Amino acid sequence: VINAGKSVFNEDQAAREIVWVERRNLNNRTAGEVVKGAESVDKERHGLEFHYWALFDGHAGAAAAVMAARFLHLHISEQLQDIVDILLDGEVPPPICLTSHAKGGMGNGAHEGDWEPPTDSESRFLLEKEISHEHLIIGAIENAFRQMDQQIEREQKAHSTLGGCCALAIVYLLGKIYIANAGDSRAVLIRNGEIIPLSNEFTPESERRRLQYLVRN
């Protein structure tokens, strides 16, 4: 039961969606198509589907949690639109960077057309780092969290409101599960009585330790 039957204005919010994502179309700015109930999507369409679950624990008001529950999956869908063609073409390795027109739609030129040879520094990076489809999906989810945070900030400034929320989101895409969290929330998997941590809490203290580790290494 989503939100355990609570009011939509409760600080504790949850979401569950099935979202169909197609390549970004300049004439169609929608982020994605939410599939309701037993609805099915025409498999002839060029795109992909992901399942989404999320929990949001608001504080100092319900506004941030309610907004995140309504829009975070759409931000994820919007970010995935730019890499649909790459994700569906498993035989072609991801590029080291998206083309400059990614924000307006990748069209059919994800691997050709506007391609330019990498610079020396990019070539060295490519030799040192292997970019996978999973990295692109993780980057899309991270960008979606950033967009959601910016949207909440804009709404708070416009309406002079305060508050925030921690977020825990799970995305099932192309046979793999991706887990993202912000704030003092984390996911665990219980399998055969064993508790398996799937993510870590993100707090000022954990961020301080992360930065200290980077400086020392």
CYANA upper distance limits for C-alpha pairs under 8 A (distance plus 0.5 A):
  1 VAL  CA      5 GLY  CA      7.40
  2 ILE  CA     14 ALA  CA      6.30
  2 ILE  CA     15 ALA  CA      7.01
  2 ILE  CA     16 ARG  CA      7.97
  3 ASN  CA      7 SER  CA      8.49
  3 ASN  CA      8 VAL  CA      8.45
  3 ASN  CA     12 ASP  CA      7.55
  3 ASN  CA     13 GLN  CA      6.03
  3 ASN  CA     14 ALA  CA      5.80
  3 ASN  CA     15 ALA  CA      8.32
  6 LYS  CA     10 ASN  CA      7.01
  8 VAL  CA     13 GLN  CA      8.00
  8 VAL  CA     66 VAL  CA      7.61
  9 PHE  CA     62 ALA  CA      6.26
  9 PHE  CA     63 ALA  CA      8.05
  9 PHE  CA     66 VAL  CA      7.36
 10 ASN  CA     62 ALA  CA      6.32
 11 GLU  CA     56 PHE  CA      8.43
 11 GLU  CA     57 ASP  CA      6.67
 11 GLU  CA     58 GLY  CA      5.10
 11 GLU  CA     59 HIS  CA      7.06
 11 GLU  CA     61 GLY  CA      6.80
 11 GLU  CA     62 ALA  CA      4.70
 11 GLU  CA     63 ALA  CA      8.21
 11 GLU  CA     65 ALA  CA      6.70
 11 GLU  CA     66 VAL  CA      7.98
 12 ASP  CA     55 LEU  CA      8.14
 12 ASP  CA     56 PHE  CA      6.36
 12 ASP  CA     57 ASP  CA      5.29
 12 ASP  CA     58 GLY  CA      6.38
 12 ASP  CA     62 ALA  CA      8.06
 12 ASP  CA     65 ALA  CA      7.38
 13 GLN  CA     55 LEU  CA      6.44
 13 GLN  CA     56 PHE  CA      5.53
 13 GLN  CA     57 ASP  CA      7.02
 13 GLN  CA     58 GLY  CA      8.25
 13 GLN  CA     65 ALA  CA      6.51
 13 GLN  CA     66 VAL  CA      6.85
 13 GLN  CA     69 ALA  CA      6.88
 14 ALA  CA     53 TRP  CA      8.10
 14 ALA  CA     54 ALA  CA      6.03
 14 ALA  CA     55 LEU  CA      4.94
 14 ALA  CA     56 PHE  CA      6.53
 14 ALA  CA     69 ALA  CA      6.60
 15 ALA  CA     52 TYR  CA      8.24
 15 ALA  CA     53 TRP  CA      6.16
 15 ALA  CA     54 ALA  CA      5.66
 15 ALA  CA     55 LEU  CA      7.11
 15 ALA  CA     69 ALA  CA      6.11
 15 ALA  CA     70 ARG  CA      8.08
 16 ARG  CA     51 HIS  CA      8.24
 16 ARG  CA     52 TYR  CA      6.04
 16 ARG  CA     53 TRP  CA      4.97
 16 ARG  CA     54 ALA  CA      7.03
 17 GLU  CA     34 VAL  CA      7.23
 17 GLU  CA     35 VAL  CA      7.77
 17 GLU  CA     36 LYS  CA      8.20
 17 GLU  CA     51 HIS  CA      6.54
 17 GLU  CA     52 TYR  CA      5.62
 17 GLU  CA     53 TRP  CA      7.12
 17 GLU  CA     73 HIS  CA      8.23
 18 ILE  CA     34 VAL  CA      6.35
 18 ILE  CA     35 VAL  CA      5.78
 18 ILE  CA     36 LYS  CA      7.67
 18 ILE  CA     49 GLU  CA      7.54
 18 ILE  CA     50 PHE  CA      6.38
 18 ILE  CA     51 HIS  CA      5.06
 18 ILE  CA     52 TYR  CA      6.62
 19 VAL  CA     32 GLY  CA      6.95
 19 VAL  CA     33 GLU  CA      6.10
 19 VAL  CA     34 VAL  CA      4.92
 19 VAL  CA     35 VAL  CA      6.16
 19 VAL  CA     49 GLU  CA      6.11
 19 VAL  CA     50 PHE  CA      5.97
 19 VAL  CA     51 HIS  CA      6.94
 19 VAL  CA     52 TYR  CA      8.15
 19 VAL  CA     73 HIS  CA      8.46
 19 VAL  CA     77 SER  CA      7.89
 20 TRP  CA     32 GLY  CA      6.41
 20 TRP  CA     33 GLU  CA      5.56
 20 TRP  CA     34 VAL  CA      6.71
 20 TRP  CA     35 VAL  CA      7.31
 20 TRP  CA     41 VAL  CA      8.10
 20 TRP  CA     47 GLY  CA      7.51
 20 TRP  CA     48 LEU  CA      6.32
 20 TRP  CA     49 GLU  CA      4.90
 20 TRP  CA     50 PHE  CA      7.12
 20 TRP  CA     77 SER  CA      8.48
 21 VAL  CA     31 ALA  CA      8.13
 21 VAL  CA     32 GLY  CA      5.61
 21 VAL  CA     33 GLU  CA      7.06
 21 VAL  CA     47 GLY  CA      5.96
 21 VAL  CA     48 LEU  CA      5.87
 21 VAL  CA     49 GLU  CA      6.54
 21 VAL  CA     50 PHE  CA      8.46
 21 VAL  CA     77 SER  CA      6.57
 21 VAL  CA     80 LEU  CA      7.65
 21 VAL  CA     81 GLN  CA      6.74
 21 VAL  CA     84 VAL  CA      8.07
 22 GLU  CA     32 GLY  CA      7.62
 22 GLU  CA     45 ARG  CA      8.44
 22 GLU  CA     46 HIS  CA      6.69
 22 GLU  CA     47 GLY  CA      4.76
 22 GLU  CA     48 LEU  CA      7.15
 22 GLU  CA     81 GLN  CA      6.41
 22 GLU  CA     84 VAL  CA      7.14
 23 ARG  CA     46 HIS  CA      7.94
 23 ARG  CA     47 GLY  CA      7.07
 23 ARG  CA     81 GLN  CA      5.41
 23 ARG  CA     82 ASP  CA      6.99
 23 ARG  CA     83 ILE  CA      8.12
 23 ARG  CA     84 VAL  CA      6.18
 23 ARG  CA     85 ASP  CA      7.48
 23 ARG  CA    105 GLY  CA      7.50
 23 ARG  CA    106 MET  CA      7.78
 23 ARG  CA    107 GLY  CA      7.87
 24 ARG  CA     28 ASN  CA      7.94
 24 ARG  CA     29 ARG  CA      7.85
 24 ARG  CA     78 GLU  CA      8.49
 24 ARG  CA     81 GLN  CA      5.65
 24 ARG  CA     82 ASP  CA      6.79
 24 ARG  CA    104 GLY  CA      7.61
 24 ARG  CA    105 GLY  CA      5.16
 24 ARG  CA    106 MET  CA      7.38
 24 ARG  CA    107 GLY  CA      8.09
 25 ASN  CA     29 ARG  CA      7.14
 25 ASN  CA    104 GLY  CA      8.11
 25 ASN  CA    105 GLY  CA      6.43
 25 ASN  CA    107 GLY  CA      8.30
 26 LEU  CA    104 GLY  CA      6.62
 26 LEU  CA    105 GLY  CA      6.86
 30 THR  CA     78 GLU  CA      8.39
 31 ALA  CA     74 LEU  CA      6.20
 31 ALA  CA     75 HIS  CA      7.51
 31 ALA  CA     77 SER  CA      6.16
 31 ALA  CA     78 GLU  CA      4.99
 31 ALA  CA     81 GLN  CA      8.11
 32 GLY  CA     74 LEU  CA      6.87
 32 GLY  CA     77 SER  CA      6.07
 32 GLY  CA     78 GLU  CA      7.20
 35 VAL  CA     39 GLU  CA      6.49
 35 VAL  CA     40 SER  CA      7.56
 35 VAL  CA     41 VAL  CA      8.13
 41 VAL  CA     45 ARG  CA      8.42
 47 GLY  CA     84 VAL  CA      6.88
 47 GLY  CA     85 ASP  CA      8.39
 47 GLY  CA     88 LEU  CA      8.26
 48 LEU  CA     84 VAL  CA      7.67
 48 LEU  CA     88 LEU  CA      8.27
 49 GLU  CA    173 LEU  CA      7.39
 50 PHE  CA    171 VAL  CA      7.08
 50 PHE  CA    172 TYR  CA      6.04
 50 PHE  CA    173 LEU  CA      5.30
 50 PHE  CA    174 LEU  CA      8.09
 51 HIS  CA    171 VAL  CA      6.24
 51 HIS  CA    172 TYR  CA      5.54
 51 HIS  CA    173 LEU  CA      7.29
 52 TYR  CA     73 HIS  CA      7.59
 52 TYR  CA    169 ALA  CA      7.72
 52 TYR  CA    170 ILE  CA      6.20
 52 TYR  CA    171 VAL  CA      5.26
 52 TYR  CA    172 TYR  CA      6.98
 53 TRP  CA    169 ALA  CA      6.28
 53 TRP  CA    170 ILE  CA      5.68
 53 TRP  CA    171 VAL  CA      7.25
 54 ALA  CA     69 ALA  CA      7.87
 54 ALA  CA    167 ALA  CA      7.67
 54 ALA  CA    168 LEU  CA      5.96
 54 ALA  CA    169 ALA  CA      4.68
 54 ALA  CA    170 ILE  CA      6.64
 55 LEU  CA     69 ALA  CA      8.18
 55 LEU  CA    167 ALA  CA      6.40
 55 LEU  CA    168 LEU  CA      5.74
 55 LEU  CA    169 ALA  CA      7.04
 56 PHE  CA     65 ALA  CA      5.96
 56 PHE  CA     68 ALA  CA      7.90
 56 PHE  CA     69 ALA  CA      7.48
 56 PHE  CA    165 CYS  CA      6.62
 56 PHE  CA    166 CYS  CA      6.12
 56 PHE  CA    167 ALA  CA      5.14
 56 PHE  CA    168 LEU  CA      7.00
 57 ASP  CA     65 ALA  CA      6.90
 57 ASP  CA    165 CYS  CA      5.66
 57 ASP  CA    166 CYS  CA      5.79
 57 ASP  CA    167 ALA  CA      7.19
 58 GLY  CA     62 ALA  CA      6.18
 58 GLY  CA     63 ALA  CA      8.34
 58 GLY  CA     64 ALA  CA      7.03
 58 GLY  CA     65 ALA  CA      5.53
 58 GLY  CA    163 GLY  CA      7.84
 58 GLY  CA    164 GLY  CA      6.17
 58 GLY  CA    165 CYS  CA      4.39
 58 GLY  CA    166 CYS  CA      6.99
 59 HIS  CA    163 GLY  CA      6.13
 59 HIS  CA    164 GLY  CA      6.11
 59 HIS  CA    165 CYS  CA      6.26
 60 ALA  CA    162 LEU  CA      7.20
 60 ALA  CA    163 GLY  CA      4.97
 60 ALA  CA    164 GLY  CA      7.36
 61 GLY  CA    162 LEU  CA      7.72
 61 GLY  CA    163 GLY  CA      5.98
 61 GLY  CA    164 GLY  CA      7.93
 62 ALA  CA     66 VAL  CA      6.55
 62 ALA  CA    163 GLY  CA      8.07
 62 ALA  CA    164 GLY  CA      8.43
 63 ALA  CA     67 MET  CA      6.62
 63 ALA  CA    163 GLY  CA      7.80
 63 ALA  CA    164 GLY  CA      8.10
 64 ALA  CA     68 ALA  CA      6.58
 64 ALA  CA    152 ILE  CA      6.76
 64 ALA  CA    163 GLY  CA      7.05
 64 ALA  CA    164 GLY  CA      5.52
 64 ALA  CA    165 CYS  CA      6.43
 65 ALA  CA     69 ALA  CA      6.59
 65 ALA  CA    164 GLY  CA      7.38
 65 ALA  CA    165 CYS  CA      5.98
 65 ALA  CA    166 CYS  CA      8.43
 66 VAL  CA     70 ARG  CA      6.83
 67 MET  CA     71 PHE  CA      6.60
 67 MET  CA     72 LEU  CA      8.49
 67 MET  CA    152 ILE  CA      7.79
 68 ALA  CA     72 LEU  CA      5.70
 68 ALA  CA    148 MET  CA      7.30
 68 ALA  CA    152 ILE  CA      8.46
 69 ALA  CA     73 HIS  CA      8.45
 71 PHE  CA     75 HIS  CA      6.95
 71 PHE  CA    148 MET  CA      7.91
 72 LEU  CA     76 ILE  CA      6.87
 72 LEU  CA    144 ALA  CA      7.39
 72 LEU  CA    145 PHE  CA      7.63
 72 LEU  CA    148 MET  CA      6.56
 73 HIS  CA     77 SER  CA      6.67
 74 LEU  CA     78 GLU  CA      6.60
 75 HIS  CA     79 GLN  CA      6.82
 75 HIS  CA    144 ALA  CA      5.43
 75 HIS  CA    145 PHE  CA      8.21
 75 HIS  CA    147 GLN  CA      7.37
 75 HIS  CA    148 MET  CA      7.42
 76 ILE  CA     80 LEU  CA      6.77
 76 ILE  CA    140 ALA  CA      7.02
 76 ILE  CA    141 ILE  CA      6.11
 76 ILE  CA    143 ASN  CA      8.35
 76 ILE  CA    144 ALA  CA      5.48
 76 ILE  CA    145 PHE  CA      8.40
 77 SER  CA     81 GLN  CA      6.78
 78 GLU  CA     82 ASP  CA      8.04
 78 GLU  CA    144 ALA  CA      8.43
 79 GLN  CA     83 ILE  CA      8.20
 79 GLN  CA    140 ALA  CA      5.63
 79 GLN  CA    141 ILE  CA      7.84
 79 GLN  CA    143 ASN  CA      7.63
 79 GLN  CA    144 ALA  CA      7.01
 80 LEU  CA     84 VAL  CA      6.61
 80 LEU  CA    137 ILE  CA      7.68
 80 LEU  CA    140 ALA  CA      6.54
 81 GLN  CA    105 GLY  CA      8.16
 82 ASP  CA    102 ALA  CA      6.33
 82 ASP  CA    103 LYS  CA      7.63
 82 ASP  CA    105 GLY  CA      6.61
 82 ASP  CA    106 MET  CA      6.41
 83 ILE  CA     87 LEU  CA      6.65
 83 ILE  CA    106 MET  CA      8.20
 83 ILE  CA    136 LEU  CA      8.12
 84 VAL  CA     88 LEU  CA      6.66
 85 ASP  CA     89 ASP  CA      6.74
 85 ASP  CA    108 ASN  CA      8.32
 85 ASP  CA    110 ALA  CA      7.42
 86 ILE  CA     90 GLY  CA      7.84
 86 ILE  CA     92 VAL  CA      7.93
 86 ILE  CA     93 PRO  CA      8.45
 86 ILE  CA     94 PRO  CA      6.88
 86 ILE  CA    110 ALA  CA      7.37
 86 ILE  CA    133 HIS  CA      8.24
 87 LEU  CA    133 HIS  CA      6.74
 93 PRO  CA    131 ILE  CA      8.32
 93 PRO  CA    132 SER  CA      7.61
 93 PRO  CA    133 HIS  CA      8.29
 94 PRO  CA    131 ILE  CA      6.96
 94 PRO  CA    132 SER  CA      6.82
 94 PRO  CA    133 HIS  CA      6.94
 95 PRO  CA    111 HIS  CA      8.04
 95 PRO  CA    131 ILE  CA      8.23
 96 ILE  CA    122 GLU  CA      8.10
 96 ILE  CA    126 LEU  CA      7.30
 96 ILE  CA    131 ILE  CA      7.40
 98 LEU  CA    102 ALA  CA      6.77
 98 LEU  CA    110 ALA  CA      8.12
 99 THR  CA    106 MET  CA      7.93
 99 THR  CA    110 ALA  CA      7.70
 99 THR  CA    114 ASP  CA      7.79
 99 THR  CA    115 TRP  CA      7.96
101 HIS  CA    105 GLY  CA      6.80
101 HIS  CA    106 MET  CA      6.89
102 ALA  CA    106 MET  CA      5.56
106 MET  CA    110 ALA  CA      6.49
108 ASN  CA    112 GLU  CA      8.31
109 GLY  CA    113 GLY  CA      5.65
109 GLY  CA    114 ASP  CA      6.89
109 GLY  CA    115 TRP  CA      8.22
111 HIS  CA    115 TRP  CA      7.21
118 PRO  CA    122 GLU  CA      6.00
118 PRO  CA    123 SER  CA      6.38
119 THR  CA    123 SER  CA      6.57
120 ASP  CA    124 ARG  CA      6.81
121 SER  CA    125 PHE  CA      6.73
122 GLU  CA    126 LEU  CA      6.58
123 SER  CA    127 LEU  CA      6.77
124 ARG  CA    128 GLU  CA      6.75
125 PHE  CA    129 LYS  CA      6.28
126 LEU  CA    130 GLU  CA      6.98
126 LEU  CA    131 ILE  CA      8.36
131 ILE  CA    135 HIS  CA      6.74
131 ILE  CA    136 LEU  CA      8.27
132 SER  CA    136 LEU  CA      7.24
133 HIS  CA    137 ILE  CA      6.91
134 GLU  CA    138 ILE  CA      6.64
135 HIS  CA    139 GLY  CA      6.59
136 LEU  CA    140 ALA  CA      6.65
137 ILE  CA    141 ILE  CA      6.80
138 ILE  CA    142 GLU  CA      6.69
138 ILE  CA    178 TYR  CA      7.96
139 GLY  CA    143 ASN  CA      6.60
140 ALA  CA    144 ALA  CA      6.67
141 ILE  CA    145 PHE  CA      6.83
141 ILE  CA    180 ALA  CA      8.06
142 GLU  CA    146 ARG  CA      6.89
142 GLU  CA    180 ALA  CA      8.40
143 ASN  CA    147 GLN  CA      6.66
144 ALA  CA    148 MET  CA      6.59
145 PHE  CA    149 ASP  CA      6.69
146 ARG  CA    150 GLN  CA      6.78
147 GLN  CA    151 GLN  CA      6.65
148 MET  CA    152 ILE  CA      6.76
149 ASP  CA    153 GLU  CA      6.72
150 GLN  CA    154 ARG  CA      6.71
151 GLN  CA    155 GLU  CA      6.79
152 ILE  CA    156 GLN  CA      6.63
153 GLU  CA    157 LYS  CA      6.76
154 ARG  CA    158 ALA  CA      6.65
155 GLU  CA    159 HIS  CA      6.59
155 GLU  CA    161 THR  CA      8.43
156 GLN  CA    160 SER  CA      5.83
156 GLN  CA    161 THR  CA      5.26
156 GLN  CA    162 LEU  CA      6.79
157 LYS  CA    161 THR  CA      7.41
165 CYS  CA    183 GLY  CA      8.06
166 CYS  CA    181 ASN  CA      7.96
166 CYS  CA    182 ALA  CA      5.91
166 CYS  CA    183 GLY  CA      5.04
166 CYS  CA    184 ASP  CA      6.90
166 CYS  CA    185 SER  CA      7.02
167 ALA  CA    180 ALA  CA      8.47
167 ALA  CA    181 ASN  CA      5.81
167 ALA  CA    182 ALA  CA      5.64
167 ALA  CA    183 GLY  CA      7.07
167 ALA  CA    185 SER  CA      7.30
168 LEU  CA    179 ILE  CA      7.92
168 LEU  CA    180 ALA  CA      6.38
168 LEU  CA    181 ASN  CA      4.78
168 LEU  CA    182 ALA  CA      7.12
168 LEU  CA    185 SER  CA      6.86
168 LEU  CA    186 ARG  CA      7.19
168 LEU  CA    187 ALA  CA      7.93
169 ALA  CA    179 ILE  CA      6.31
169 ALA  CA    180 ALA  CA      5.77
169 ALA  CA    181 ASN  CA      6.67
170 ILE  CA    177 ILE  CA      7.34
170 ILE  CA    178 TYR  CA      6.21
170 ILE  CA    179 ILE  CA      5.10
170 ILE  CA    180 ALA  CA      7.01
171 VAL  CA    177 ILE  CA      6.19
171 VAL  CA    178 TYR  CA      5.56
171 VAL  CA    179 ILE  CA      6.93
172 TYR  CA    176 LYS  CA      6.14
172 TYR  CA    177 ILE  CA      4.99
172 TYR  CA    178 TYR  CA      6.83
173 LEU  CA    177 ILE  CA      6.97
173 LEU  CA    178 TYR  CA      8.26
179 ILE  CA    187 ALA  CA      8.24
179 ILE  CA    198 LEU  CA      7.80
179 ILE  CA    199 SER  CA      7.45
180 ALA  CA    199 SER  CA      7.83
181 ASN  CA    185 SER  CA      6.97
181 ASN  CA    186 ARG  CA      6.98
181 ASN  CA    199 SER  CA      7.83
181 ASN  CA    200 ASN  CA      8.32
181 ASN  CA    201 GLU  CA      7.90
181 ASN  CA    202 PHE  CA      7.82
182 ALA  CA    201 GLU  CA      7.83
182 ALA  CA    202 PHE  CA      6.16
183 GLY  CA    201 GLU  CA      6.69
183 GLY  CA    202 PHE  CA      5.20
183 GLY  CA    203 THR  CA      6.10
184 ASP  CA    201 GLU  CA      5.29
184 ASP  CA    202 PHE  CA      6.09
184 ASP  CA    203 THR  CA      6.43
185 SER  CA    200 ASN  CA      7.96
185 SER  CA    201 GLU  CA      5.74
185 SER  CA    202 PHE  CA      7.80
186 ARG  CA    197 PRO  CA      8.43
186 ARG  CA    198 LEU  CA      7.81
186 ARG  CA    199 SER  CA      5.75
186 ARG  CA    200 ASN  CA      5.86
186 ARG  CA    201 GLU  CA      5.84
187 ALA  CA    197 PRO  CA      6.84
187 ALA  CA    198 LEU  CA      5.76
187 ALA  CA    199 SER  CA      5.91
187 ALA  CA    200 ASN  CA      8.05
188 VAL  CA    195 ILE  CA      6.97
188 VAL  CA    196 ILE  CA      5.95
188 VAL  CA    197 PRO  CA      4.92
188 VAL  CA    198 LEU  CA      5.66
188 VAL  CA    199 SER  CA      7.70
189 LEU  CA    194 GLU  CA      8.43
189 LEU  CA    195 ILE  CA      6.29
189 LEU  CA    196 ILE  CA      5.43
189 LEU  CA    197 PRO  CA      6.84
189 LEU  CA    198 LEU  CA      7.20
190 ILE  CA    194 GLU  CA      5.89
190 ILE  CA    195 ILE  CA      5.14
190 ILE  CA    196 ILE  CA      6.64
191 ARG  CA    195 ILE  CA      7.18
191 ARG  CA    196 ILE  CA      8.07
201 GLU  CA    206 SER  CA      7.94
202 PHE  CA    206 SER  CA      6.43
202 PHE  CA    207 GLU  CA      7.23
203 THR  CA    207 GLU  CA      6.59
204 PRO  CA    208 ARG  CA      6.59
205 GLU  CA    209 ARG  CA      6.83
206 SER  CA    210 ARG  CA      6.67
207 GLU  CA    211 LEU  CA      6.73
208 ARG  CA    212 GLN  CA      6.68
209 ARG  CA    213 TYR  CA      6.64
210 ARG  CA    214 LEU  CA      6.88
211 LEU  CA    215 VAL  CA      6.77
212 GLN  CA    216 ARG  CA      6.71
213 TYR  CA    217 ASN  CA      6.62
